[in-house]
Amino acid sequence: IMAEVMDRYSKEPVTLNPANSNDIVYIFSGRGGTFQGSYLFRNNFEFVGRFSTVVSDETISDFALNEGRYYTLGINKYLRGHLLKIQADATYSQEEFPGIGGLEEFFNFRFQVELGI
């Protein structure tokens, strides 16, 4: 079981270029978290479930992701101890960006091979 939280705050996260009012730069200001549970079986297969969320502060809501929720299920296989790992997971995402008028929903699939030294 693993959990992590983040909170980043800036008094003035948005910067405007005085010479060009269309030149806007911002840094992320907001909070989020990830909560994960997994189980590794004796045959070196691991099943993983994860939930992540990100919420931006209102100060950057015109420029950045307003809110995101991510639900992930995955499977890992360890070979040769932990020197070689094969991973696959699927994530269902819900994201709300400024100006889209609601949530965008999509799936993401990932396959990865990790080599250790």
RAZILIN-V486645 format. One record per pair of residues at least 4 apart in sequence whose ideal C-beta (glycine too) atoms are under 8 Angstrom apart, sorted by the first residue. I is the first residue (numbers start at 0). GAP is how many residues later the second one is. Records with the same first field share a line. If there is no record, write none. Layout:
I->GAP + GAP
This chain:
0->35 + 36
1->32 + 33 + 34 + 35
2->30 + 31 + 32 + 33
3->29 + 30
4->26 + 27 + 28
5->25 + 26 + 27
6->23 + 24
7->20 + 21 + 22 + 23
8->20 + 48
9->17 + 19 + 49
11->47
12->13 + 14 + 15 + 16 + 44 + 46 + 47
13->10 + 11 + 12 + 45 + 46 + 49
14->9 + 10 + 11
15->5 + 7 + 8
16->4 + 6 + 7 + 8
18->4
23->39
25->34 + 37 + 38
26->33
27->28 + 32 + 36
28->27 + 28 + 30 + 31
29->24 + 25 + 26 + 27 + 30 + 34
30->23 + 24
31->20 + 21 + 22 + 23
32->19 + 20
33->16 + 17 + 18
34->15 + 16 + 17
35->12 + 13 + 14 + 15
36->11 + 12 + 13
37->8 + 9 + 10 + 11
38->7 + 8
39->4 + 5 + 6 + 38
40->4 + 5
43->33 + 34 + 35
44->30 + 31 + 32
45->29 + 30 + 31 + 32
46->26 + 27 + 28
47->24 + 25 + 26 + 27 + 28 + 41
48->23 + 24 + 25
49->20 + 21 + 22 + 23 + 24
50->18 + 19 + 20 + 21
51->16 + 17 + 18 + 20
52->14 + 15 + 16 + 17
53->11 + 13 + 14
54->11 + 12 + 13
55->4 + 5 + 8 + 9 + 10 + 11
56->4
59->4
60->5 + 37
61->36
62->35
63->33 + 34
64->30 + 31 + 32
65->30 + 31 + 32
66->28 + 29
67->25 + 26 + 27 + 28
68->24 + 25 + 26
69->21 + 22 + 23 + 24
70->20 + 21 + 22
71->17 + 18 + 19 + 20
72->16 + 17
73->13 + 14 + 15 + 16
74->12 + 13 + 14
75->9 + 10 + 11 + 12
76->8 + 9 + 10
77->4 + 6 + 7
78->4 + 5 + 6 + 7
79->4
81->34
82->32 + 33
83->29 + 30 + 31 + 32
84->28 + 29 + 31
85->26 + 27 + 28
86->23 + 24 + 25 + 26 + 27
87->21 + 22 + 23 + 24
88->20 + 21
89->17 + 18 + 19 + 20
90->16 + 17 + 18 + 19
91->13 + 14 + 15
92->11 + 12 + 13 + 14 + 15
93->9 + 10 + 11
94->8 + 9
95->4 + 6 + 7 + 8
96->7
99->4
